[in-house]
Amino acid sequence: MVNVHRLKQNAVNLGDAIIIGLASSGPAQSMAVSLAAIVAASGYAGVLPIVISFIPMIGIALAYQRLNRWNQNCGATYTWVAQTINPYLGFIAGWMILLYYTLGTTSLTLPVGTYTIQLFNPQLTNNNVLVGLIGALWDIFVMLLVMLGIKIAARFQWTLSIFEYVVLMFFAALAIVAMINGHTAVPVSASWFTIGGAGGIKGLLAGILIAVFLYSGWDAAIYINEETTNKEENPGKAAISSVVILMLIFSIVTFAYQGVLPYHVLQKHASNALAVVAQKLAPGPWQYIMTIIVLTGTVASLQAAIISAARLGYAMSFDRVMPRFFQKVSAKTGTPWAVTLFMGSINIIFLVASLAVGSIGQALSNVVSALGLIAAIFYALTGLAAVWAFRNELTKNLGNLILGGVLPLVGAAFLIWVVVESIVTQATTVVVLVAGLGATAVSIPIMVALRYFGKVPFFTGKVGTPTGVL
């Protein structure tokens, strides 16, 4: 028998949940990974896919809010989809989210390795082996830090986040001043805000896929719902707040930073773009501040990713679709320590695999796009689950119809369209499809084995229709 303790209740408040949601998306580290990629995809119209993607994202955040009011389970989408639509689909959704958070740490450990080297010996930043080794060491450090408990993790996030946002906005202000004075490599033009400037529909779609990745992670606020005060309301409020704040930050930073460097220089330094931008804007020691905030922001994002993956794995273990030892929780800290150690360790395997693809820049681009593809699918499933679950409540008043039906459905439909069109128009590469959809398909034989050989009762559970929780 597994010695089971429960997660620690009321360990974090609304502000903590927002900070963890923001940290999981990680504005500094996400832009460090994605700035060159979004310029390559959509030219200098990168703000356009970010703003367009905000509409479906806020709809999906509303879906999370309403589903959380009904069932505060750290399994979140996995649990909700299984209980309202179909347990098989729920399992696939859970697998995708676990894949997202484990594969996602690759997009964190690569920059954290690069930015650590940048502080001490910039000439070695293109050394794949060294970058991977240092990134792995950071992963181990963060994994051990998470073991101290969610409350300590939240306090750590607050300190890093405030510093991160102040520095990002400071350099954004410098970039805008340089732009006004004509001192940037690429001057601002009207094409920055048009579909044509984004390279047409194909370029816009490629940019939207990256924008979805930029936003993705805010749902980390939901995976700690069992540990949050007022767990019926605060996790949902945190999810919505995180999406709004992220839209503002990503729009400002992308607009300000993207034209500072010539295109070829930006692409050459894809893995440490923000440091090079900072060096251009403020030569001398100031550039190291940007390096430090990306480094610390990435560490915070690593922490949030491991926390989220561990909570989901913990929830799935109770349904016997993940190993039962994942249920082990520290009686002292309330940390699901067994699954935390496992998820932190599996991240290193993904890191090695991604570096085998090729250059760091290429690896980052592939990982970012694959994560966008995966996130778009499981966010869409959550939106559809909310609409279907509360279908009998939607016509009771206009608020229910708009906030509980129209916006989540628009969000889900938009994200499904993005996935389909990105494949049809070949906005995604074969490597991205294999990393995203191919890795997801692995869940199908596992699911079949669990159902027909393991006789796991989860797959024969009944679905239900919650009422009165909108």
C-alpha positions in Angstrom: 0.0 0.0 0.0 1.1 3.5 -0.8 1.3 5.8 2.2 -1.0 8.6 1.0 -1.2 12.1 2.3 -3.2 14.9 0.7 -1.9 18.1 -0.8 -1.6 21.0 1.6 -4.8 23.0 1.6 -4.9 26.9 1.7 -1.2 27.0 1.2 -1.3 29.8 -1.4 -3.6 32.8 -2.0 -5.0 34.5 -5.2 -1.8 36.7 -5.7 0.4 33.6 -5.4 -1.7 31.7 -7.9 -1.5 34.6 -10.4 2.3 34.8 -10.0 2.7 31.0 -10.5 0.5 31.3 -13.7 2.6 34.1 -15.0 5.8 32.3 -14.0 4.8 29.2 -16.0 4.3 31.3 -19.1 7.5 33.2 -18.2 7.5 36.5 -20.1 11.3 36.9 -20.0 12.2 33.3 -20.9 9.4 33.0 -23.4 10.5 36.1 -25.3 14.1 34.9 -25.0 13.1 31.7 -26.8 10.4 33.2 -29.2 11.5 36.6 -30.3 13.6 35.4 -33.2 11.1 32.7 -34.0 8.1 35.0 -34.2 10.0 37.5 -36.4 11.1 34.6 -38.7 7.4 33.4 -38.8 5.5 36.7 -39.1 8.1 39.3 -40.0 7.7 42.5 -37.9 4.0 42.0 -37.5 4.5 39.8 -34.4 2.2 41.9 -32.3 -0.7 40.9 -34.6 -0.8 37.2 -33.8 -0.3 38.0 -30.1 -3.4 40.3 -30.0 -5.5 37.9 -32.2 -4.6 35.0 -29.9 -5.7 36.8 -26.8 -9.4 36.5 -27.8 -9.5 32.7 -27.9 -7.2 32.5 -24.9 -9.5 34.6 -22.7 -12.4 32.4 -23.8 -10.5 29.3 -22.8 -9.6 30.9 -19.4 -13.3 31.5 -18.8 -13.8 27.8 -19.5 -11.2 26.9 -16.9 -12.9 29.2 -14.4 -16.3 27.6 -14.8 -15.0 24.1 -14.8 -13.0 24.8 -11.7 -16.1 26.1 -9.9 -17.6 22.8 -10.5 -14.7 20.5 -9.6 -11.5 21.7 -7.8 -9.2 18.8 -8.9 -5.5 19.3 -9.7 -6.1 17.0 -12.7 -8.0 20.0 -14.3 -8.5 19.4 -18.0 -7.7 15.7 -17.7 -10.4 15.2 -15.0 -13.0 17.6 -16.5 -12.9 16.1 -20.1 -13.0 12.6 -18.7 -16.0 13.3 -16.5 -18.0 15.4 -18.9 -17.2 14.1 -22.4 -15.3 10.8 -22.5 -12.7 9.2 -20.3 -10.6 8.1 -23.3 -10.4 11.7 -24.5 -9.6 12.8 -21.0 -6.7 10.4 -20.8 -5.3 11.7 -24.1 -5.7 15.3 -22.8 -3.8 14.4 -19.6 -1.1 12.8 -21.7 -0.8 15.9 -23.8 -0.5 18.2 -20.9 2.2 16.0 -19.3 4.0 16.0 -22.6 3.6 19.8 -22.8 5.2 20.3 -19.4 8.0 17.8 -19.8 8.8 18.8 -23.4 8.3 22.4 -22.3 11.2 22.3 -19.9 13.5 21.8 -22.9 12.6 25.3 -24.0 13.6 26.4 -20.5 16.7 24.4 -19.9 18.3 25.4 -23.2 18.1 29.2 -22.5 19.0 28.8 -18.8 22.2 27.0 -19.9 22.9 29.6 -22.6 22.3 32.6 -20.3 24.4 31.1 -17.5 27.3 30.8 -19.9 26.6 34.3 -21.2 27.4 35.7 -17.7 30.8 34.1 -17.6 32.1 33.3 -21.0 29.9 34.5 -24.0 32.2 32.7 -26.5 30.9 29.3 -25.3 27.2 30.0 -25.8 27.0 27.9 -28.9 28.6 24.9 -27.3 25.6 22.4 -27.2 27.1 20.0 -24.8 28.0 22.7 -22.2 24.6 24.4 -22.6 22.8 21.0 -22.1 25.0 20.1 -19.1 24.4 23.4 -17.3 20.7 23.3 -18.2 20.4 19.9 -16.6 22.1 21.0 -13.4 19.6 23.9 -13.2 16.8 21.4 -13.7 18.0 19.3 -10.8 18.4 22.4 -8.5 14.8 23.5 -9.3 13.4 20.0 -8.8 15.0 19.9 -5.3 13.7 23.4 -4.5 10.1 22.4 -5.4 10.4 19.6 -2.8 10.4 22.3 -0.1 6.7 23.0 -0.6 4.3 25.1 -2.7 4.3 28.0 -0.2 8.1 28.5 -0.4 7.9 28.1 -4.2 5.3 30.9 -4.4 7.3 33.3 -2.3 10.3 32.6 -4.5 8.3 33.4 -7.6 7.2 36.8 -6.2 10.7 38.0 -5.7 11.8 36.9 -9.2 8.7 38.1 -11.0 8.8 41.7 -9.8 12.4 42.1 -10.8 11.7 40.5 -14.1 8.8 42.8 -15.2 10.6 46.0 -14.1 13.6 45.2 -16.2 11.6 44.0 -19.2 9.6 47.3 -19.2 12.8 49.4 -18.7 14.4 48.0 -21.8 11.2 48.2 -23.7 11.1 51.9 -22.9 14.7 52.3 -24.1 13.8 50.4 -27.3 10.8 52.6 -28.0 12.9 55.8 -27.5 15.6 54.4 -29.9 12.8 53.6 -32.4 11.4 57.2 -32.2 14.9 58.6 -32.7 15.6 56.3 -35.7 18.4 54.3 -33.9 16.9 50.8 -34.4 18.0 48.5 -37.3 14.4 48.2 -38.6 12.2 51.3 -38.5 8.5 50.9 -37.5 6.0 51.0 -40.4 2.3 50.4 -41.0 3.1 46.9 -42.3 3.9 45.9 -38.7 0.1 45.8 -38.1 -1.2 44.1 -41.2 -1.6 40.5 -42.4 0.5 41.3 -45.4 3.3 42.4 -43.1 3.0 39.1 -41.4 3.7 37.3 -44.7 0.0 36.5 -45.4 -2.2 33.8 -43.8 0.7 31.3 -43.7 3.0 33.7 -41.8 0.1 34.8 -39.6 -0.7 31.2 -38.7 2.9 30.4 -37.9 3.0 33.4 -35.7 -0.2 32.5 -34.0 1.2 29.0 -33.2 4.1 30.7 -31.5 1.8 33.2 -29.8 -0.2 30.3 -28.4 3.1 29.0 -26.9 3.8 32.4 -25.4 0.5 32.5 -23.6 0.5 28.8 -22.7 1.3 28.0 -19.1 -1.2 30.4 -17.4 -3.2 27.3 -16.5 -0.5 26.5 -13.9 -2.7 28.5 -11.6 -5.4 25.8 -12.0 -3.2 22.8 -11.2 -2.6 24.2 -7.7 -6.4 24.7 -7.1 -6.5 22.1 -4.3 -3.8 24.1 -2.4 -5.3 27.6 -3.0 -7.5 29.6 -0.6 -11.1 29.9 -1.8 -10.4 27.2 -4.2 -13.8 27.5 -6.0 -13.1 31.1 -7.2 -9.4 32.1 -6.9 -7.8 29.7 -9.4 -10.2 30.8 -12.1 -9.6 34.5 -11.3 -5.9 33.8 -11.4 -6.2 32.2 -14.8 -8.1 35.1 -16.4 -5.8 37.7 -14.8 -2.7 35.9 -16.0 -4.0 35.9 -19.7 -4.7 39.7 -19.6 -1.3 40.5 -18.0 0.5 38.3 -20.5 -1.2 39.9 -23.5 0.0 43.4 -22.4 3.6 42.3 -21.6 4.1 40.2 -24.8 2.6 42.9 -27.0 4.8 45.7 -25.6 8.0 43.7 -25.5 7.6 42.2 -29.0 6.8 45.6 -30.5 9.7 47.3 -28.7 12.4 44.7 -29.1 11.9 43.1 -32.6 13.4 45.9 -34.7 16.4 46.7 -32.5 18.7 44.3 -34.3 19.1 43.4 -38.0 17.2 40.2 -39.0 20.2 38.1 -39.6 21.8 39.1 -36.2 18.5 38.3 -34.4 18.3 34.8 -36.0 22.0 34.1 -35.3 21.4 34.8 -31.6 18.1 33.0 -31.4 18.9 31.4 -28.0 20.1 34.6 -26.3 18.3 37.3 -28.3 17.3 39.4 -25.3 20.8 39.7 -24.1 22.0 40.9 -27.5 19.1 43.4 -27.7 20.0 44.7 -24.3 23.6 45.1 -25.3 22.6 47.1 -28.3 20.3 49.4 -26.2 22.6 49.8 -23.2 26.2 48.8 -23.9 28.3 47.8 -20.9 27.2 46.2 -17.6 23.5 46.9 -18.3 23.3 44.0 -20.7 24.1 41.6 -17.8 20.9 42.7 -16.0 18.8 41.4 -18.9 20.8 38.1 -18.9 20.2 37.8 -15.2 16.4 38.3 -15.4 16.1 35.8 -18.2 18.1 33.4 -16.2 16.1 33.9 -13.0 12.8 34.0 -14.9 13.6 30.8 -16.6 14.4 29.2 -13.3 11.0 30.3 -12.0 9.3 28.9 -15.1 11.1 25.6 -14.7 9.8 25.5 -11.1 6.2 26.2 -12.2 6.4 23.5 -15.0 7.6 20.9 -12.6 4.9 21.9 -10.0 2.2 21.6 -12.7 3.3 18.3 -14.1 3.7 16.8 -10.7 0.1 17.8 -9.7 -1.3 16.3 -12.9 0.6 13.1 -12.5 -0.5 12.9 -8.9 -4.2 13.3 -9.9 -3.8 10.7 -12.7 -2.3 8.2 -10.3 -5.5 8.0 -8.3 -7.3 6.8 -11.5 -4.5 4.1 -11.9 -3.5 5.5 -15.3 -0.2 6.6 -13.8 2.0 4.6 -11.3 0.5 4.5 -7.8 3.8 5.6 -6.2 3.0 9.1 -7.7 0.5 9.4 -4.8 3.3 9.7 -2.2 3.1 13.1 -0.6 5.3 14.6 2.1 3.4 14.9 5.4 5.5 17.9 6.3 5.5 20.0 3.1 2.4 18.6 1.3 4.6 18.1 -1.8 3.9 15.1 -4.1 7.6 14.2 -3.9 7.7 11.0 -5.9 6.1 12.3 -9.0 8.0 15.6 -8.6 11.3 13.7 -8.7 10.1 11.6 -11.7 9.0 14.6 -13.8 12.1 16.6 -13.0 14.2 13.6 -14.1 12.4 12.9 -17.3 12.9 16.5 -18.4 16.6 15.8 -18.8 15.9 13.0 -21.4 13.9 15.5 -23.5 16.8 17.9 -23.2 19.2 15.4 -24.7 16.8 14.4 -27.4 16.2 18.0 -28.5 19.9 18.8 -28.8 20.3 15.7 -31.1 18.1 17.5 -33.7 20.7 20.1 -34.6 21.6 23.6 -33.6 20.3 25.2 -30.4 18.4 27.8 -32.5 16.7 25.0 -34.6 16.0 22.9 -31.5 14.3 25.9 -29.8 12.2 26.7 -32.9 11.0 23.1 -33.1 10.2 22.9 -29.4 8.3 26.2 -29.4 6.1 25.3 -32.3 5.4 21.8 -31.0 4.4 23.2 -27.7 2.1 25.7 -29.4 0.5 22.8 -31.3 0.0 20.7 -28.2 -1.3 23.6 -26.1 -3.8 24.6 -28.8 -5.3 21.1 -28.7 -5.7 20.7 -25.0 -6.9 24.2 -24.5 -9.5 23.6 -27.2 -10.6 20.4 -25.5 -11.1 22.4 -22.3 -13.2 25.0 -24.0 -15.4 22.2 -25.6 -15.7 20.4 -22.3 -17.0 23.6 -20.6 -19.6 24.3 -23.3 -20.8 20.7 -23.3 -20.8 20.3 -19.6 -22.9 23.5 -19.0 -25.0 23.3 -22.1 -28.2 23.2 -20.1 -27.3 26.4 -18.2 -26.3 28.6 -21.2 -29.7 29.8 -22.1 -30.8 30.9 -18.6 -29.3 34.4 -19.0 -27.2 36.4 -21.4 -24.1 36.3 -19.1 -24.1 32.5 -19.2 -24.5 32.4 -22.9 -21.7 34.9 -23.7 -19.2 34.0 -21.0 -20.0 30.3 -20.5 -20.8 29.5 -24.1 -19.9 31.8 -26.9 -16.4 32.9 -25.8 -15.2 29.3 -24.8 -16.6 27.9 -28.0 -15.0 30.7 -30.2 -11.7 30.0 -28.4 -11.9 26.2 -29.0 -13.0 26.6 -32.6 -10.2 29.1 -33.3 -7.5 26.9 -31.8 -8.7 23.9 -33.7 -8.7 26.0 -36.9 -5.1 27.1 -36.2 -4.0 23.5 -35.8 -5.7 22.3 -39.0 -4.6 25.3 -41.1 -1.0 25.2 -39.8 -0.8 21.6 -41.0 -2.6 22.2 -44.3 -0.5 25.3 -45.2 2.7 23.6 -44.0 3.3 26.3 -41.5 4.6 23.5 -39.2 7.5 21.3 -40.2 7.6 17.5 -40.1 9.8 17.6 -37.0 7.2 19.8 -35.2 4.4 17.4 -36.2 6.4 14.4 -34.9 7.2 16.2 -31.7 3.6 17.3 -31.2 1.1 15.0 -32.7 3.4 12.0 -33.0 4.3 12.1 -29.4 0.6 12.5 -28.5 -0.3 9.4 -30.5 2.0 7.3 -28.2 -0.8 7.7 -25.6 -3.2 5.5 -27.7 -1.5 2.1 -27.3 -0.8 2.9 -23.7 -4.5 3.7 -23.2 -5.5 0.5 -24.9 -3.2 -1.5 -22.7 -4.5 0.1 -19.6 -8.1 -0.5 -20.6 -8.0 -4.0 -21.9 -5.0 -5.6 -20.2 -4.8 -3.5 -17.0 -8.6 -3.5 -16.6 -8.4 0.1 -15.3 -11.9 1.2 -14.2 -11.3 4.8 -15.2 -12.1 4.1 -18.8 -15.6 2.7 -17.9 -16.6 5.6 -15.8 -19.8 7.5 -16.4 -19.9 11.1 -17.7 -22.1 13.7 -16.0 -23.7 17.1 -16.6 -22.9 19.6 -13.8 -25.5 22.2 -13.0 -25.7 25.5 -11.2 -22.0 26.4 -11.2 -21.7 29.0 -14.0 
